Amino acid sequence: MFLKPGCEEEYEKRHQEIWTELKGLLKDSGVSDYTIYWDKDTNILFAHQVISEGGGSQDLGDSDIVKKWWTYMADLMETNPDQSPVTIPLQEVFHLD
């Protein structure tokens, strides 16, 4: 994902105040241990989450609460026409258990 320049503090603030309904939806959908990292040199955001079932947070876009969150965050990030964050799928090249 891509954070717009100058939006770092607000992005972090909004996530510190993440909505209870959204946290509940994520947990109920099998998402846990969800972390977002920020590369300050590129403004790239990298999200990592553990998924016990389903496809993770990116597959929840039909949910009204997720659509509302995307709209809320759209001024801070690069977005698609539906206001979902622009994302780049990454190919795993190494994993160690």
Helices and strands as residue ranges (DSSP letters): H 8-16, H 20-28, E 31-39, E 44-51, G 57-59, H 64-73
